[in-house]
Amino acid sequence: MTEVALDTATPHAPSVIRLLLEKLGIAYQEVLDHPHLLPERKVQAVLLDDSVGALMVLFPQNQLLDLNRLAELTGRKLAAVPLDRLKTMLDKHGLKILPGIPALTSSPCLYEESLLKPERLLVHSGQAGLWLEIERDDFKKMLSKASAGNFGELLSRIRPNLDRPTDDRDEISQAVQAFTARRIQQRLENTIEIPPLAETAQKIIKLRVDPNATIDDITGVVETDPALAAQVVSWAASPYYASPGKIRSVEDAIVRVLGFDLVINLALGLALGKTLSLPKDHPQQATPYWQQSIYTAAVIEGLTRAIPRAERPEAGLTYLAGLLHNFGYLLLAHIFPPHFSLICRHLEVNPHLCHSYVEQHLLGISREQIGAWLMRFWDMPDELATALRFQHDPYYEGDHAAFPNLACLAVRLLRARGIGSGPDEPIPDELLERLNISREKAEDVVTKVLEAEALLRELASQFNQH
């Protein structure tokens, strides 16, 4: 490889940043992102605003930005600036990510005091995957007009319950009693007002576990629910399934195109989804709920097919795990309505963190805990509850491990392609080895799914109509 080719392959800080730092007299070293770079050295920058105006806030990536503390400190109710405004500003400078350089915007700046502990700090270059290493004294020069304060919470003090499912019931009860008015009732099932499962969903659940269930049985159940019947026929007719000829009936849709398993699981996913309505509020950067669910289910379907046949888990059930993987999100919105908006605002200002840190900090539980609890409460298969509960643990090796492992792999593959929210997280070799899928095959699966993105969006939009 020639020197020129090597130079083009290595990312460099955008010219606007290089010129700005030169003008400020700040020396820096370009550093490629790497898992071993300490988060306490990385400067997280967010742009917030309210009726008073914009404010740039800087804090280390080993902390969560607490908006409540920020409100106490500033006397202002700040939230992340709208994404379109931030994008316009970044596009103007040819940047992809907001660098922690106060001089870049005309806004005042507030920084977390503990940011200045490391001797060398890492500031985003504005180009994905590239940091600028700056000596502490030089960094202090950039903060000459900024104010300091304490508003961050160390992540080491926030301990999401990732691996103690036996504590879930108690933790959910405590959270519900702390954050709702219904503190007198003790039984969790009485405390949470969960709408009863629709009759159609109950019938489908019975069919799922009936080894003798036939196509006639599922056709009969679907046909008694006109909305579901229309949905199944429109799925089968969708270009995504590229069915030959016209679909004339529910039975035709099941026999010729979708098959028993897929209809059972799509119908169940839709019936459960209708039990809880989509929240009106959501984090700005979030992929729409059903869109993310359909994408995740489609990727899991492809990954399941990639597993050697002898080790392959039940395909219909893995698809359903994908469809419902984020169901706890709907449940949080349903149980904690006033606090759900606060969760959304915190997710917007902490893009470097997985949602479990924000939810643990604000509520004491995560959507995974409460989603898995509901699956058990509704007598859904154990595989499904396990998939929801451990989907963010790439090292999970317990019962039904293939289900959460597939969900974890699908979510991380999609996030790397810009679908879903939260930070990009590595896919460990052990996760792929446990599923017996090569990294190349996994990437190939997600590429094929995203080639059908427009058709998948159309499927997802059908969910939103009901």
C-alpha positions as CSV (number, residue, x, y, z in Angstrom):
1,M,0.0,0.0,0.0
2,T,1.4,3.4,-0.9
3,E,1.7,6.2,1.6
4,V,-1.1,8.2,-0.1
5,A,-3.5,5.2,0.0
6,L,-2.7,4.7,3.7
7,D,-3.3,8.4,4.4
8,T,-6.8,8.3,2.8
9,A,-7.7,5.1,4.7
10,T,-7.0,6.8,8.0
11,P,-9.6,9.3,9.2
12,H,-8.5,12.8,10.0
13,A,-10.1,15.6,12.1
14,P,-12.3,17.8,9.9
15,S,-10.5,21.0,8.7
16,V,-12.9,23.2,10.7
17,I,-11.7,21.6,13.9
18,R,-8.0,21.6,12.9
19,L,-8.2,25.3,12.1
20,L,-10.2,26.2,15.3
21,L,-7.7,24.4,17.5
22,E,-4.7,26.0,15.7
23,K,-6.4,29.4,16.2
24,L,-6.8,28.7,19.9
25,G,-3.2,27.4,20.2
26,I,-4.3,24.0,21.3
27,A,-1.9,21.0,20.6
28,Y,-3.5,17.6,20.0
29,Q,-2.8,14.0,18.9
30,E,-5.3,12.1,16.7
31,V,-6.3,8.8,18.3
32,L,-8.5,6.1,16.7
33,D,-11.3,4.8,18.9
34,H,-10.5,1.7,20.8
35,P,-12.2,-0.3,23.6
36,H,-9.2,0.3,25.9
37,L,-9.6,4.1,25.9
38,L,-10.8,5.0,29.4
39,P,-14.3,6.5,29.5
40,E,-13.3,8.9,32.2
41,R,-10.9,10.5,29.7
42,K,-13.6,10.8,26.9
43,V,-15.4,14.2,26.9
44,Q,-19.2,13.8,26.1
45,A,-20.7,17.0,24.7
46,V,-24.4,17.7,24.5
47,L,-26.2,20.8,23.4
48,L,-29.2,21.7,25.5
49,D,-31.7,24.5,25.4
50,D,-34.8,26.1,27.0
51,S,-36.6,29.4,26.6
52,V,-33.5,31.3,27.7
53,G,-31.3,29.8,25.0
54,A,-28.7,27.1,24.2
55,L,-26.1,25.7,26.6
56,M,-23.2,23.3,25.8
57,V,-22.7,20.8,28.5
58,L,-19.5,18.7,28.9
59,F,-19.0,15.7,31.1
60,P,-16.9,12.5,31.2
61,Q,-18.3,9.3,29.6
62,N,-18.0,7.3,32.8
63,Q,-20.9,9.5,34.1
64,L,-24.6,9.9,33.5
65,L,-25.8,13.5,33.0
66,D,-28.6,14.0,35.6
67,L,-31.1,16.6,34.3
68,N,-32.7,17.0,37.8
69,R,-29.3,18.1,39.3
70,L,-28.7,20.3,36.3
71,A,-32.1,22.0,37.0
72,E,-31.1,22.6,40.6
73,L,-27.7,24.0,39.6
74,T,-28.9,26.3,36.8
75,G,-32.5,27.0,37.8
76,R,-33.4,26.0,34.2
77,K,-35.4,23.2,32.7
78,L,-33.0,22.1,30.0
79,A,-33.5,19.4,27.4
80,A,-31.6,18.2,24.3
81,V,-31.9,20.6,21.3
82,P,-34.1,19.2,18.5
83,L,-32.1,16.8,16.3
84,D,-32.9,18.7,13.1
85,R,-31.4,21.9,14.6
86,L,-28.3,20.1,15.8
87,K,-27.9,18.4,12.4
88,T,-28.1,21.7,10.6
89,M,-25.3,23.1,12.9
90,L,-23.1,20.1,12.4
91,D,-23.7,19.9,8.6
92,K,-22.7,23.6,8.4
93,H,-19.2,22.6,9.7
94,G,-19.1,19.2,7.9
95,L,-19.2,17.3,11.3
96,K,-21.0,14.0,12.2
97,I,-20.7,14.3,16.0
98,L,-20.6,17.3,18.3
99,P,-17.0,17.8,19.6
100,G,-16.5,19.1,23.2
101,I,-15.0,22.4,22.1
102,P,-16.9,25.3,23.5
103,A,-15.6,27.8,20.9
104,L,-17.4,25.8,18.2
105,T,-20.8,27.3,19.2
106,S,-21.7,30.7,20.4
107,S,-23.5,29.2,23.4
108,P,-22.3,29.4,27.0
109,C,-20.7,26.2,28.3
110,L,-21.0,24.3,31.6
111,Y,-18.7,21.4,32.5
112,E,-18.6,18.7,35.1
113,E,-15.8,19.5,37.6
114,S,-14.5,15.9,37.6
115,L,-13.8,16.2,33.9
116,L,-10.4,17.8,34.7
117,K,-9.1,14.9,36.8
118,P,-7.2,13.0,34.0
119,E,-3.9,14.5,32.7
120,R,-4.9,14.0,29.1
121,L,-8.5,14.2,27.8
122,L,-10.1,12.8,24.6
123,V,-12.3,15.2,22.7
124,H,-14.4,14.0,19.7
125,S,-13.0,15.2,16.4
126,G,-16.4,15.4,14.8
127,Q,-15.5,12.4,12.7
128,A,-16.9,9.0,13.8
129,G,-14.2,6.8,15.4
130,L,-11.6,9.5,15.8
131,W,-10.7,11.3,19.1
132,L,-8.3,14.2,19.7
133,E,-6.0,13.8,22.8
134,I,-5.4,17.1,24.5
135,E,-3.3,17.8,27.6
136,R,-5.4,18.9,30.7
137,D,-3.8,22.4,30.8
138,D,-4.6,23.0,27.1
139,F,-8.1,21.8,27.6
140,K,-8.5,24.2,30.6
141,K,-7.7,27.1,28.2
142,M,-10.7,26.1,26.1
143,L,-12.9,26.4,29.2
144,S,-11.7,29.9,30.2
145,K,-15.3,31.3,29.7
146,A,-17.1,28.1,30.9
147,S,-18.6,27.4,34.3
148,A,-18.0,24.3,36.4
149,G,-20.6,22.3,38.4
150,N,-21.4,18.9,39.8
151,F,-24.3,17.3,37.9
152,G,-23.0,13.9,36.8
153,E,-23.6,10.5,38.4
154,L,-20.8,7.9,38.2
155,L,-21.9,4.8,36.3
156,S,-20.0,2.7,38.9
157,R,-22.7,3.9,41.4
158,I,-25.6,2.8,39.1
159,R,-25.9,-0.9,39.1
160,P,-28.5,-2.2,36.6
161,N,-29.6,-5.7,37.7
162,L,-28.3,-7.7,34.7
163,D,-28.0,-11.1,36.2
164,R,-30.2,-11.5,39.3
165,P,-33.7,-12.3,37.9
166,T,-34.8,-13.7,41.3
167,D,-34.7,-10.0,42.6
168,D,-36.9,-8.7,39.8
169,R,-40.3,-9.0,41.5
170,D,-39.1,-7.2,44.7
171,E,-37.4,-4.4,42.7
172,I,-40.4,-3.9,40.4
173,S,-42.7,-3.7,43.4
174,Q,-40.4,-1.1,45.1
175,A,-40.3,1.0,42.0
176,V,-44.0,0.9,41.4
177,Q,-44.7,1.8,45.1
178,A,-42.2,4.6,45.0
179,F,-43.4,6.1,41.8
180,T,-47.1,5.6,41.7
181,A,-49.9,6.6,44.1
182,R,-50.9,2.9,44.6
183,R,-48.6,2.2,47.5
184,I,-51.1,0.3,49.8
185,Q,-51.6,-2.8,47.7
186,Q,-48.8,-5.3,48.1
187,R,-49.3,-7.8,45.3
188,L,-47.5,-6.7,42.2
189,E,-50.3,-8.1,40.0
190,N,-52.8,-5.9,41.7
191,T,-50.6,-2.8,41.8
192,I,-49.9,-2.7,38.1
193,E,-53.0,-2.0,36.0
194,I,-52.3,-4.2,33.0
195,P,-55.1,-4.5,30.6
196,P,-56.4,-8.1,30.2
197,L,-55.2,-10.0,27.2
198,A,-57.6,-9.8,24.3
199,E,-59.6,-13.0,23.7
200,T,-57.8,-13.4,20.3
201,A,-54.4,-13.4,22.0
202,Q,-55.6,-15.9,24.6
203,K,-56.8,-18.3,21.8
204,I,-53.5,-17.9,19.9
205,I,-51.4,-18.6,23.0
206,K,-53.4,-21.9,23.5
207,L,-52.8,-22.8,19.8
208,R,-49.1,-22.1,20.2
209,V,-48.7,-24.8,22.8
210,D,-51.1,-27.3,21.2
211,P,-49.1,-29.9,19.3
212,N,-52.2,-31.0,17.5
213,A,-53.2,-27.5,16.3
214,T,-53.9,-27.3,12.5
215,I,-54.0,-24.6,9.8
216,D,-57.8,-24.8,10.1
217,D,-57.6,-23.9,13.8
218,I,-55.4,-20.8,13.3
219,T,-57.5,-19.8,10.2
220,G,-60.7,-20.0,12.4
221,V,-59.1,-17.8,15.2
222,V,-57.8,-15.2,12.7
223,E,-61.1,-15.0,10.8
224,T,-63.1,-14.2,14.0
225,D,-61.0,-11.0,14.4
226,P,-61.7,-8.8,11.3
227,A,-58.7,-6.5,11.9
228,L,-56.3,-9.4,12.3
229,A,-57.7,-11.2,9.2
230,A,-57.2,-8.1,7.1
231,Q,-53.7,-7.8,8.5
232,V,-52.7,-11.4,7.7
233,V,-54.0,-11.1,4.1
234,S,-52.1,-7.8,3.7
235,W,-48.9,-9.3,5.1
236,A,-49.1,-12.2,2.7
237,A,-49.8,-9.8,-0.2
238,S,-46.8,-7.5,0.8
239,P,-44.0,-7.3,-1.8
240,Y,-41.7,-8.4,1.1
241,Y,-43.0,-11.9,0.8
242,A,-43.2,-11.7,-3.0
243,S,-46.1,-14.2,-3.2
244,P,-47.1,-15.6,-6.6
245,G,-50.7,-14.7,-7.6
246,K,-53.4,-12.9,-5.7
247,I,-54.1,-13.7,-2.0
248,R,-57.8,-14.5,-1.8
249,S,-58.3,-15.6,1.9
250,V,-56.7,-16.0,5.3
251,E,-56.3,-19.7,4.6
252,D,-54.6,-18.9,1.2
253,A,-52.3,-16.4,3.1
254,I,-51.3,-19.1,5.6
255,V,-51.0,-22.1,3.3
256,R,-49.3,-20.4,0.3
257,V,-47.2,-17.7,1.8
258,L,-46.7,-17.2,5.5
259,G,-47.0,-20.7,7.0
260,F,-48.5,-21.7,10.4
261,D,-45.6,-20.7,12.6
262,L,-45.1,-17.2,11.1
263,V,-48.9,-16.4,11.3
264,I,-49.1,-17.6,14.9
265,N,-46.2,-15.4,16.0
266,L,-47.0,-12.3,13.9
267,A,-50.6,-12.5,15.1
268,L,-49.6,-12.9,18.7
269,G,-47.1,-10.0,18.4
270,L,-49.8,-7.8,17.0
271,A,-52.4,-8.9,19.6
272,L,-49.9,-8.2,22.5
273,G,-48.8,-4.9,21.0
274,K,-52.5,-3.8,20.9
275,T,-52.8,-4.5,24.6
276,L,-50.6,-1.4,25.4
277,S,-50.7,1.7,23.3
278,L,-47.6,3.4,21.9
279,P,-46.5,6.3,24.1
280,K,-47.0,9.7,22.6
281,D,-43.5,10.8,24.0
282,H,-40.3,9.2,22.9
283,P,-36.6,10.0,22.8
284,Q,-35.7,12.2,19.7
285,Q,-33.2,9.8,18.2
286,A,-35.3,6.6,18.7
287,T,-36.2,4.3,15.8
288,P,-40.1,4.1,15.7
289,Y,-41.2,1.2,18.0
290,W,-42.7,-1.2,15.5
291,Q,-40.1,-0.5,12.8
292,Q,-37.4,-1.5,15.2
293,S,-39.4,-4.6,16.3
294,I,-40.0,-5.8,12.7
295,Y,-36.3,-5.2,11.7
296,T,-35.1,-7.1,14.8
297,A,-37.5,-10.0,14.2
298,A,-36.4,-10.2,10.5
299,V,-32.7,-10.2,11.5
300,I,-33.3,-12.9,14.1
301,E,-35.2,-14.9,11.5
302,G,-32.2,-14.8,9.2
303,L,-29.7,-15.5,12.0
304,T,-31.8,-18.5,13.2
305,R,-31.6,-20.0,9.7
306,A,-27.8,-19.5,9.7
307,I,-27.4,-21.7,12.8
308,P,-26.6,-25.3,11.9
309,R,-30.0,-27.2,11.7
310,A,-29.2,-29.6,14.6
311,E,-28.6,-26.7,17.0
312,R,-31.3,-24.4,15.7
313,P,-33.9,-23.1,18.3
314,E,-37.6,-22.9,17.4
315,A,-37.7,-20.4,14.6
316,G,-41.2,-19.1,15.2
317,L,-40.4,-18.4,18.8
318,T,-37.1,-16.6,18.0
319,Y,-39.0,-14.4,15.6
320,L,-41.6,-13.6,18.3
321,A,-38.7,-12.7,20.7
322,G,-37.5,-10.2,18.1
323,L,-41.0,-8.8,17.7
324,L,-41.4,-8.3,21.4
325,H,-37.8,-7.6,22.5
326,N,-38.5,-4.0,23.5
327,F,-42.0,-4.6,25.0
328,G,-40.8,-3.4,28.4
329,Y,-40.5,0.1,26.8
330,L,-44.3,0.1,26.3
331,L,-44.8,-1.1,29.8
332,L,-42.6,1.6,31.4
333,A,-44.7,4.2,29.5
334,H,-47.9,2.6,30.7
335,I,-46.9,2.2,34.4
336,F,-44.9,5.4,35.0
337,P,-46.5,8.0,32.6
338,P,-45.1,11.2,34.4
339,H,-41.7,9.7,34.8
340,F,-41.5,8.3,31.2
341,S,-41.0,11.8,29.8
342,L,-38.1,12.2,32.2
343,I,-36.6,8.9,31.0
344,C,-36.9,10.1,27.4
345,R,-35.2,13.4,28.1
346,H,-32.3,11.6,29.9
347,L,-31.8,9.2,27.0
348,E,-31.5,12.2,24.7
349,V,-28.7,13.8,26.7
350,N,-26.9,10.5,27.5
351,P,-26.4,9.0,24.0
352,H,-23.2,7.3,25.2
353,L,-25.2,5.0,27.5
354,C,-27.4,2.0,27.2
355,H,-30.9,2.8,28.4
356,S,-30.6,0.4,31.4
357,Y,-28.3,2.9,33.2
358,V,-30.8,5.7,32.8
359,E,-33.8,3.6,33.9
360,Q,-31.9,2.1,36.9
361,H,-30.8,5.6,38.0
362,L,-34.3,7.1,37.7
363,L,-36.6,4.2,38.6
364,G,-34.4,1.5,40.1
365,I,-35.5,-1.1,37.5
366,S,-35.1,-1.6,33.7
367,R,-37.5,-2.3,30.9
368,E,-35.9,-5.7,30.5
369,Q,-36.9,-6.7,34.1
370,I,-40.4,-5.5,33.8
371,G,-40.9,-6.9,30.2
372,A,-39.8,-10.4,31.3
373,W,-42.0,-10.2,34.4
374,L,-45.0,-9.5,32.2
375,M,-44.2,-12.3,29.8
376,R,-44.2,-14.7,32.9
377,F,-47.4,-13.1,34.3
378,W,-49.1,-13.7,30.9
379,D,-47.9,-17.4,30.9
380,M,-45.8,-16.8,27.8
381,P,-43.1,-19.4,27.0
382,D,-40.0,-19.3,29.3
383,E,-37.8,-18.8,26.2
384,L,-39.5,-15.5,25.5
385,A,-39.2,-14.2,29.1
386,T,-35.5,-15.2,29.1
387,A,-34.9,-13.5,25.7
388,L,-36.4,-10.2,27.0
389,R,-34.6,-10.4,30.4
390,F,-31.0,-11.2,29.2
391,Q,-31.0,-9.6,25.7
392,H,-28.2,-7.1,26.7
393,D,-25.9,-9.8,28.2
394,P,-23.7,-11.1,25.3
395,Y,-22.2,-13.6,27.8
396,Y,-25.5,-15.2,29.0
397,E,-25.1,-19.0,29.0
398,G,-28.1,-20.1,31.2
399,D,-31.4,-21.8,30.2
400,H,-32.6,-21.1,26.7
401,A,-29.4,-19.1,26.0
402,A,-30.0,-19.1,22.2
403,F,-33.0,-16.8,22.5
404,P,-31.4,-13.8,24.4
405,N,-28.1,-14.4,22.5
406,L,-29.9,-14.0,19.2
407,A,-31.7,-10.9,20.4
408,C,-28.4,-9.4,21.7
409,L,-26.7,-10.1,18.3
410,A,-29.6,-8.7,16.2
411,V,-29.9,-5.5,18.3
412,R,-26.1,-4.9,18.1
413,L,-25.9,-5.6,14.4
414,L,-28.7,-3.2,13.7
415,R,-27.4,-0.5,16.0
416,A,-24.1,-0.6,14.1
417,R,-26.2,0.3,11.0
418,G,-28.0,3.2,12.7
419,I,-31.2,1.4,13.7
420,G,-32.2,1.5,17.4
421,S,-30.8,3.9,19.9
422,G,-27.8,3.8,22.3
423,P,-24.1,3.4,21.8
424,D,-22.5,1.0,19.4
425,E,-21.4,-2.1,21.4
426,P,-18.9,-4.7,20.3
427,I,-20.1,-8.2,19.4
428,P,-17.8,-10.6,21.3
429,D,-16.4,-13.7,19.5
430,E,-17.9,-15.8,22.3
431,L,-21.4,-14.7,21.4
432,L,-21.0,-15.8,17.8
433,E,-19.2,-19.1,18.8
434,R,-22.1,-19.9,21.2
435,L,-24.6,-19.5,18.3
436,N,-22.3,-21.2,15.8
437,I,-22.6,-18.3,13.4
438,S,-19.6,-16.6,11.7
439,R,-19.2,-12.8,11.9
440,E,-19.3,-12.6,8.1
441,K,-22.6,-14.6,8.0
442,A,-24.1,-12.4,10.7
443,E,-23.2,-9.2,8.8
444,D,-24.5,-10.8,5.6
445,V,-27.9,-11.5,7.3
446,V,-28.4,-7.9,8.4
447,T,-27.3,-6.5,5.0
448,K,-29.9,-8.7,3.3
449,V,-32.6,-7.5,5.7
450,L,-31.7,-3.9,5.2
451,E,-31.9,-4.3,1.4
452,A,-35.6,-4.8,2.0
453,E,-35.8,-1.8,4.3
454,A,-38.6,0.0,2.4
455,L,-40.8,-3.2,2.4
456,L,-40.1,-3.8,6.1
457,R,-41.1,-0.2,6.9
458,E,-44.4,-0.8,5.0
459,L,-45.0,-3.9,7.2
460,A,-44.2,-1.9,10.4
461,S,-46.6,0.9,9.3
462,Q,-49.4,-1.7,9.2
463,F,-48.8,-2.4,12.9
464,N,-49.0,1.3,13.7
465,Q,-52.5,1.6,12.2
466,H,-54.1,-0.6,14.8
